[in-house]
Amino acid sequence: MPFSKQYVRRLPVALFQLDLPEYLAEISLISLFIGALIWLAGARVSGHEGIADRYWWLRNFDERHRR
């Protein structure tokens, strides 16, 4: 065997341990939420949100399109 069991067991920890400050993890989480908000705002401004809402309304409440 090329690797010992202890090495293989500790491998995932070694791969994801970057020794970065803890506040960088918080900043990355906040940036994910900010990116999602910007994406939703862009969909609203471009009008894609209205189209999706219209189709959702047709699919759920229009009797012609119900299954």
URCOR-V628594 format. One line per field, one symbol per residue. phi: phi as a letter, one per 20 degrees, with the letter a starting at -180 (. if undefined). burial: # if it has 24 or more other C-alpha atoms within 12 Angstrom, else .. Layout:
phi: ???
burial: ???
This chain:
phi: .fcffffffegffffdedldffffffffffffffffffffffffffnffffffffffffeceffdfd
burial: ...................................................................
